[in-house]
């Protein structure tokens, strides 16, 4: 009997004992305690989003300036050298002593046809790597030299037709 009656939910108004007037819920009840936390969370989220937005915008502006200033140079640097000679030799499964035009062409043809996506379900990516390796090794191969006309005044021999 000495126990106080249950005040009920915190959002309900409760009567005062003496005057029977209605009063707001007591401070410290759950409904009023949530408001400061939600405001704090909302402020942190809004501050974080606005900060991120400003930083992102500044980085975007800097990227645009860099692209305008030296964008063409970056593209040229990327396309200048595709692969090294050692990588090209590994792709075509060759060694430096085997670096002859007929060996390079034979390996190129073998691997290029083996990786044809239309015929054997190969990979276009691998095919392009094989082509780039062949292309790189073509630069390194010695040029076919035409025989220089001798003292007798012979005409140079034309390269064999393929």
C-alpha positions as CSV (number, residue, x, y, z in Angstrom):
1,X,0.0,0.0,0.0
2,X,3.0,2.3,0.4
3,X,3.9,1.8,-3.2
4,X,3.1,4.6,-5.6
5,X,0.7,3.7,-8.4
6,X,2.3,3.1,-11.9
7,X,2.5,6.5,-13.6
8,X,1.7,4.9,-17.0
9,X,3.4,5.7,-20.3
10,X,5.7,8.7,-20.2
11,X,3.8,10.5,-23.0
12,X,0.6,10.7,-21.0
13,X,-0.3,13.6,-18.8
14,X,-0.7,12.6,-15.2
15,X,-2.7,14.3,-12.5
16,X,-1.0,15.9,-9.6
17,X,-2.0,14.4,-6.3
18,X,-2.8,17.5,-4.3
19,X,-4.4,19.9,-6.8
20,X,-5.7,17.4,-9.4
21,X,-4.3,19.5,-12.2
22,X,-2.7,18.0,-15.2
23,X,1.1,18.2,-15.6
24,X,3.7,17.3,-18.2
25,X,5.6,14.0,-17.8
26,X,8.5,14.1,-15.3
27,X,11.9,15.0,-16.6
28,X,14.1,11.9,-17.2
29,X,11.3,9.9,-18.9
30,X,12.1,8.2,-22.1
31,X,10.2,10.4,-24.5
32,X,12.1,13.6,-23.6
33,X,15.5,11.9,-23.3
34,X,15.5,10.8,-27.0
35,X,15.2,14.3,-28.5
36,X,18.7,15.5,-27.7
37,X,20.3,12.3,-29.1
38,X,18.3,12.5,-32.3
39,X,19.3,16.1,-32.7
40,X,22.9,15.3,-32.1
41,X,22.9,12.4,-34.6
42,X,21.2,14.6,-37.2
43,X,23.7,17.4,-36.7
44,X,26.6,14.9,-37.0
45,X,25.2,13.4,-40.2
46,X,24.5,16.8,-41.8
47,X,27.9,18.1,-40.9
48,X,29.6,15.0,-42.3
49,X,27.6,15.2,-45.5
50,X,28.4,18.9,-46.0
51,X,32.1,18.4,-45.3
52,X,32.3,15.4,-47.6
53,X,30.5,17.4,-50.3
54,X,32.9,20.3,-50.0
55,X,36.0,18.0,-50.1
56,X,34.6,16.1,-53.1
57,X,33.8,19.3,-55.0
58,X,37.3,20.6,-54.3
59,X,38.9,17.4,-55.5
60,X,36.7,17.4,-58.6
61,X,37.7,20.9,-59.4
62,X,41.4,20.0,-59.0
63,X,41.0,17.0,-61.3
64,X,39.4,19.2,-64.0
65,X,42.3,21.7,-63.8
66,X,44.8,18.8,-64.0
67,X,43.0,17.4,-67.0
68,X,43.0,20.7,-68.8
69,X,46.6,21.4,-68.0
70,X,48.3,18.1,-69.0
71,X,45.6,15.6,-70.0
72,X,47.0,15.0,-73.4
73,X,50.4,14.3,-72.0
74,X,49.0,11.6,-69.7
75,X,47.3,9.9,-72.6
76,X,50.6,9.9,-74.6
77,X,52.5,8.5,-71.6
78,X,50.1,5.6,-71.3
79,X,50.2,4.6,-75.0
80,X,54.0,5.1,-75.5
81,X,55.3,1.7,-74.5
82,X,52.9,-1.1,-74.4
83,X,55.0,-4.1,-73.2
84,X,58.6,-4.9,-72.7
85,X,60.6,-7.4,-74.9
86,X,60.9,-9.8,-72.0
87,X,57.2,-9.8,-71.4
88,X,56.5,-10.3,-75.2
89,X,58.9,-13.3,-75.2
90,X,57.1,-14.8,-72.2
91,X,53.7,-14.4,-73.8
92,X,54.8,-16.1,-77.0
93,X,56.8,-18.7,-75.1
94,X,60.1,-17.8,-76.7
95,X,63.7,-17.1,-75.6
96,X,66.1,-14.5,-76.9
97,X,68.1,-17.1,-79.0
98,X,64.8,-18.0,-80.7
99,X,64.1,-14.4,-81.7
100,X,63.8,-15.0,-85.4
101,X,61.0,-13.9,-87.7
102,X,59.9,-17.4,-88.6
103,X,59.7,-18.5,-84.9
104,X,57.9,-15.4,-83.8
105,X,55.4,-15.7,-86.6
106,X,54.8,-19.4,-86.0
107,X,54.2,-18.9,-82.2
108,X,52.0,-15.9,-82.9
109,X,49.8,-17.8,-85.4
110,X,49.6,-20.9,-83.1
111,X,48.5,-18.9,-80.0
112,X,46.4,-16.4,-81.8
113,X,44.3,-19.2,-83.4
114,X,44.2,-21.2,-80.2
115,X,42.6,-18.2,-78.4
116,X,40.1,-17.3,-81.1
117,X,36.8,-16.5,-79.3
118,X,34.7,-17.5,-82.3
119,X,36.3,-20.9,-83.0
120,X,37.5,-22.5,-79.8
121,X,35.9,-20.4,-77.1
122,X,39.1,-18.5,-76.5
123,X,39.6,-15.1,-74.9
124,X,39.7,-11.8,-76.8
125,X,41.9,-10.4,-74.0
126,X,44.5,-13.1,-74.5
127,X,44.3,-12.7,-78.2
128,X,45.1,-9.0,-77.8
129,X,48.0,-9.7,-75.5
130,X,49.4,-12.2,-78.1
131,X,49.0,-9.6,-80.8
132,X,50.7,-6.9,-78.7
133,X,53.6,-9.3,-78.0
134,X,53.9,-10.1,-81.7
135,X,53.8,-6.4,-82.5
136,X,56.5,-5.6,-80.0
137,X,58.8,-8.4,-81.2
138,X,58.4,-7.2,-84.8
139,X,60.0,-4.0,-83.8
140,X,63.0,-5.8,-82.3
141,X,63.6,-8.2,-85.2
142,X,66.3,-7.1,-87.6
143,X,65.0,-5.7,-90.9
144,X,65.3,-7.9,-93.9
145,X,68.2,-6.5,-95.9
146,X,68.2,-6.3,-99.6
147,X,71.3,-7.6,-101.1
148,X,73.4,-4.8,-102.3
149,X,74.3,-4.9,-105.9
150,X,77.7,-6.4,-106.4
151,X,80.5,-5.0,-108.5
152,X,79.1,-6.7,-111.5
153,X,76.0,-4.3,-111.4
154,X,73.4,-6.9,-110.4
155,X,70.0,-5.7,-109.4
156,X,69.0,-6.2,-105.8
157,X,66.9,-9.3,-105.1
158,X,63.3,-8.5,-104.3
159,X,61.8,-9.9,-101.0
160,X,59.9,-13.2,-101.5
161,X,56.2,-12.7,-102.2
162,X,53.9,-14.1,-99.5
